[in-house]
């Protein structure tokens, strides 16, 4: 059955992929973002595209008028380099989710998805590279990533209480490092997989076979390919899971291993220069998928090597065609 669905943050990387998938299913889509339409990552002519600043309540009311479901992926964010140096901007995203929840309640909307982040997890659980995987319960006692992580944790609570008090059926997924084509790969907001791919490509094309790595390269992460993110987001939206849940890969790698893979794909070997003063985030972070396996009998399963190759090829084309 076709639904009228609004994707807030539809001009962004994840939002654009979600819009595309929902459109292919035959839904009527309204895509909302504050960036100028010319700056959207993906554009679709048969979608109602609107430019609005969702930090404002009136804009949220307009965005949600006449829709059945809401996906809130809108936020001012980026990779570690951005969120460590723009804490106030990241915190202001709390206005978006707050006003969207208020507008959804007033409009009688029953389904509301909120994209949270692994940055909500306590820093004391992420001090070692050999991270056993973060369980949902590890968000408390709270010691989230300063700025961005605290905003996400607060907004999770907002969703919970709007469900308890107003029967707004909220679903919350904690994204773990989403990557793939059609996203930011330079300019300061890019995340590690895109940044590493870009650096390897630039080193290869320039003939200067060197790469700067933030930190000592032994810090660990898990990275989820965009197709798994889009599938998991919609599955969680239409599930009975009422608590925040991890949505991420359990395939943990070091940053050095991530560079290894990008070098392998690019058929090049680079000298590594480690910048120990650069933003590098927590020491170790990975997704424990016990709960999502229990509820959905599924977890993100696209291998990093496979997803990274698609991402590398896309970024290579973008750089080559400049």
C-alpha positions as CSV (number, residue, x, y, z in Angstrom):
1,X,0.0,0.0,0.0
2,X,1.4,3.4,-1.0
3,X,2.0,5.8,1.9
4,X,2.8,9.5,2.0
5,X,6.2,9.6,3.7
6,X,8.5,12.5,4.7
7,X,12.2,12.1,4.9
8,X,13.7,14.9,6.9
9,X,17.3,15.3,5.9
10,X,16.5,13.9,2.5
11,X,19.2,16.0,0.9
12,X,21.9,14.2,2.9
13,X,23.8,11.0,2.2
14,X,21.6,8.5,4.1
15,X,18.4,10.4,3.5
16,X,19.0,10.5,-0.2
17,X,19.5,6.7,-0.4
18,X,16.4,6.2,1.8
19,X,14.3,8.4,-0.5
20,X,15.4,6.4,-3.5
21,X,14.5,3.1,-1.9
22,X,11.1,4.3,-0.7
23,X,10.4,5.7,-4.1
24,X,11.2,2.4,-5.8
25,X,8.6,0.8,-3.5
26,X,6.0,3.1,-4.9
27,X,5.5,5.5,-2.0
28,X,4.7,9.2,-2.3
29,X,7.8,10.9,-0.9
30,X,8.4,14.4,0.5
31,X,12.1,15.1,0.9
32,X,13.0,18.0,3.2
33,X,16.5,19.5,3.8
34,X,17.8,22.9,4.7
35,X,20.6,22.9,2.1
36,X,19.9,24.5,-1.2
37,X,18.4,21.9,-3.6
38,X,21.5,22.3,-5.8
39,X,23.6,21.0,-3.0
40,X,21.6,17.8,-2.3
41,X,23.5,14.6,-2.6
42,X,20.7,12.9,-4.6
43,X,17.9,14.5,-6.5
44,X,14.7,12.9,-7.8
45,X,12.2,14.6,-10.1
46,X,9.2,12.6,-9.0
47,X,9.6,13.6,-5.3
48,X,8.2,16.6,-3.5
49,X,11.4,18.4,-2.7
50,X,11.3,21.2,-0.1
51,X,14.0,23.4,1.3
52,X,13.2,24.2,5.0
53,X,15.1,24.9,8.2
54,X,13.7,22.2,10.5
55,X,15.2,23.9,13.6
56,X,12.0,26.1,13.4
57,X,8.7,24.7,14.6
58,X,6.7,26.3,11.8
59,X,8.9,24.6,9.2
60,X,8.4,21.2,10.9
61,X,4.6,21.7,10.8
62,X,4.8,22.4,7.1
63,X,7.1,19.4,6.5
64,X,4.7,17.0,8.2
65,X,1.4,18.2,6.8
66,X,-0.6,15.4,5.3
67,X,2.0,12.6,5.7
68,X,1.6,9.1,7.2
69,X,5.2,8.5,8.4
70,X,8.2,10.5,9.4
71,X,11.9,9.5,9.1
72,X,14.0,12.1,10.9
73,X,17.6,11.9,9.7
74,X,18.1,15.7,9.8
75,X,21.1,16.9,11.8
76,X,24.1,19.1,11.6
77,X,26.9,16.6,11.7
78,X,29.9,15.1,10.0
79,X,33.0,13.0,10.8
80,X,35.1,13.2,13.9
81,X,37.0,16.2,12.7
82,X,33.7,18.1,12.4
83,X,31.9,17.0,15.6
84,X,34.9,17.6,17.8
85,X,35.3,21.2,16.6
86,X,31.6,22.1,16.3
87,X,29.9,21.0,19.5
88,X,27.5,23.9,19.7
89,X,26.3,23.4,16.1
90,X,25.8,19.7,16.8
91,X,23.8,20.5,19.9
92,X,21.4,22.8,18.1
93,X,20.1,19.7,16.2
94,X,18.0,19.1,19.3
95,X,15.6,21.7,18.0
96,X,15.0,19.6,14.9
97,X,13.8,16.5,16.7
98,X,12.0,18.4,19.4
99,X,9.9,20.4,16.9
100,X,9.3,17.4,14.7
101,X,8.0,15.4,17.7
102,X,5.7,18.3,18.6
103,X,4.5,18.6,15.0
104,X,4.0,14.9,14.7
105,X,2.0,14.7,17.9
106,X,-0.3,17.6,16.8
107,X,-0.8,16.1,13.3
108,X,-1.7,12.7,14.8
109,X,1.1,10.9,13.0
110,X,1.6,7.3,14.3
111,X,5.0,6.3,13.0
112,X,8.2,8.3,13.7
113,X,11.8,7.2,13.1
114,X,14.7,8.9,14.7
115,X,18.3,8.3,13.6
116,X,20.5,8.3,16.6
117,X,24.2,7.4,16.8
118,X,26.8,5.2,18.5
119,X,28.2,8.5,19.8
120,X,25.6,8.2,22.7
121,X,27.7,5.4,24.3
122,X,29.7,5.9,27.4
123,X,33.3,6.9,26.8
124,X,34.4,4.5,29.6
125,X,33.2,1.6,27.5
126,X,35.4,2.7,24.5
127,X,38.9,3.1,26.0
128,X,40.5,0.0,24.5
129,X,41.0,-0.9,20.8
130,X,39.8,-4.5,21.4
131,X,36.3,-3.3,22.0
132,X,33.9,-6.3,22.6
133,X,31.0,-4.5,21.0
134,X,28.7,-1.9,22.5
135,X,25.5,-3.2,23.9
136,X,22.4,-1.0,24.1
137,X,22.6,-0.9,27.8
138,X,26.1,0.7,27.6
139,X,24.6,4.1,27.0
140,X,24.0,4.4,30.8
141,X,25.3,5.7,33.1
142,X,25.6,8.5,30.5
143,X,28.9,9.8,29.4
144,X,28.2,10.4,25.7
145,X,30.4,12.0,23.0
146,X,30.6,15.7,24.0
147,X,28.2,17.8,22.0
148,X,26.9,15.5,19.2
149,X,26.5,12.4,21.4
150,X,24.7,14.3,24.2
151,X,22.2,15.8,21.7
152,X,21.5,12.3,20.3
153,X,21.0,10.8,23.7
154,X,18.6,13.7,24.8
155,X,16.6,13.3,21.6
156,X,16.3,9.5,22.2
157,X,14.7,10.4,25.5
158,X,12.4,12.9,23.8
159,X,11.2,10.2,21.5
160,X,10.6,7.8,24.4
161,X,8.5,10.3,26.4
162,X,6.5,11.4,23.4
163,X,5.6,7.7,22.9
164,X,4.7,7.2,26.6
165,X,2.8,10.5,27.0
166,X,1.2,11.0,23.5
167,X,1.3,7.6,21.8
168,X,3.6,8.8,19.1
169,X,5.0,5.5,18.0
170,X,8.7,6.2,17.8
171,X,11.5,3.9,16.7
172,X,15.2,4.7,17.3
173,X,18.3,3.2,15.7
174,X,21.8,4.0,16.8
175,X,23.8,4.2,13.6
176,X,27.4,3.0,13.5
177,X,29.6,4.7,10.9
178,X,27.6,4.6,7.7
179,X,29.4,4.8,4.4
180,X,28.9,4.3,0.7
181,X,28.6,6.2,-2.6
182,X,26.8,9.6,-3.1
183,X,28.1,11.1,0.1
184,X,30.6,13.6,1.4
185,X,34.2,12.7,0.7
186,X,36.0,16.0,1.2
187,X,35.6,19.4,2.8
188,X,35.8,18.4,6.5
189,X,32.5,16.6,7.1
190,X,33.5,13.3,5.6
191,X,33.8,10.2,7.7
192,X,36.8,7.8,7.8
193,X,35.9,5.4,4.9
194,X,35.3,8.2,2.4
195,X,38.3,10.2,3.7
196,X,40.6,7.2,3.4
197,X,39.4,6.4,-0.1
198,X,39.9,10.0,-1.2
199,X,43.4,10.2,0.3
200,X,44.4,7.0,-1.4
201,X,43.0,8.1,-4.8
202,X,44.7,11.5,-4.5
203,X,48.0,9.9,-3.6
204,X,47.8,7.6,-6.5
205,X,46.7,10.2,-9.1
206,X,49.3,12.7,-7.9
207,X,52.2,10.2,-7.8
208,X,53.0,11.3,-4.2
209,X,52.6,8.0,-2.6
210,X,52.0,9.2,1.0
211,X,48.9,9.3,3.2
212,X,48.1,11.1,6.5
213,X,46.3,8.9,9.1
214,X,44.7,10.5,12.1
215,X,45.9,8.9,15.3
216,X,48.2,5.9,15.4
217,X,46.1,3.7,13.1
218,X,45.4,1.1,15.7
219,X,42.1,2.6,16.9
220,X,39.1,0.4,15.9
221,X,35.7,0.9,14.4
222,X,32.9,-1.0,12.6
223,X,31.5,0.4,9.3
224,X,28.0,-0.2,7.9
225,X,27.4,0.0,4.1
226,X,24.5,2.2,3.1
227,X,22.3,-0.6,1.7
228,X,22.3,-2.3,5.1
229,X,21.5,1.0,6.8
230,X,18.5,1.6,4.5
231,X,17.2,-1.9,4.9
232,X,17.7,-1.9,8.7
233,X,16.1,1.6,9.1
234,X,12.9,0.5,7.4
235,X,12.7,-2.8,9.2
236,X,13.1,-1.2,12.6
237,X,10.5,1.5,11.7
238,X,7.9,-1.2,11.0
239,X,8.9,-3.5,14.0
240,X,7.7,-3.6,17.5
241,X,11.1,-2.5,18.9
242,X,10.3,0.4,21.2
243,X,13.8,0.9,22.7
244,X,16.8,2.3,21.0
245,X,18.7,-0.4,19.1
246,X,22.1,-0.7,17.4
247,X,22.2,-0.6,13.6
248,X,25.7,-1.3,12.6
249,X,28.2,-3.9,11.4
250,X,29.9,-6.2,13.9
251,X,33.0,-6.4,11.6
252,X,35.5,-4.4,13.6
253,X,38.7,-3.3,11.9
254,X,41.6,-1.0,12.8
255,X,42.0,2.2,10.8
256,X,45.3,0.7,9.5
257,X,43.2,-2.2,8.1
258,X,40.8,0.2,6.5
259,X,43.8,1.8,4.8
260,X,45.1,-1.7,3.8
261,X,41.7,-2.4,2.0
262,X,41.7,1.0,0.2
263,X,45.3,0.4,-1.0
264,X,44.4,-3.0,-2.2
265,X,41.4,-1.7,-4.1
266,X,43.5,1.1,-5.6
267,X,46.4,-1.2,-6.3
268,X,48.9,1.1,-4.6
269,X,51.1,1.1,-1.5
270,X,51.6,4.3,0.4
271,X,53.9,5.6,3.0
272,X,51.9,6.3,6.2
273,X,52.3,9.5,8.2
274,X,50.5,9.4,11.5
275,X,49.1,12.6,12.9
276,X,48.8,12.0,16.6
277,X,47.4,15.5,17.2
278,X,44.4,15.1,14.8
279,X,40.8,14.4,16.1
280,X,40.5,10.7,16.5
281,X,37.6,10.0,18.8
282,X,37.3,7.0,21.1
283,X,39.9,4.2,21.1
284,X,37.6,1.4,20.1
285,X,34.0,1.2,19.0
286,X,32.0,-1.7,17.5
287,X,28.3,-2.8,17.4
288,X,27.1,-5.7,19.5
289,X,24.2,-7.1,17.4
290,X,22.8,-9.5,19.9
291,X,19.5,-7.5,20.3
292,X,18.8,-6.9,16.6
293,X,19.5,-10.5,15.8
294,X,17.0,-11.5,18.6
295,X,14.3,-9.1,17.3
296,X,14.8,-9.3,13.5
297,X,16.8,-12.5,12.9
298,X,19.1,-10.2,10.9
299,X,22.0,-7.9,11.1
300,X,24.0,-5.8,8.7
301,X,26.1,-8.3,6.7
302,X,27.7,-6.6,3.7
303,X,31.4,-7.1,4.1
304,X,33.6,-4.0,4.4
305,X,35.8,-5.0,1.5
306,X,32.7,-5.2,-0.8
307,X,31.2,-2.0,0.3
308,X,34.4,-0.1,0.3
309,X,35.2,-1.1,-3.3
310,X,31.9,0.4,-4.5
311,X,32.6,3.6,-2.4
312,X,36.2,3.8,-3.8
313,X,35.0,3.5,-7.4
314,X,32.4,6.2,-7.0
315,X,34.8,8.6,-5.3
316,X,37.4,7.9,-8.0
317,X,34.9,8.9,-10.7
318,X,34.0,12.1,-8.8
319,X,37.7,13.1,-8.5
320,X,38.6,12.1,-12.0
321,X,35.7,14.0,-13.6
322,X,36.4,17.3,-11.8
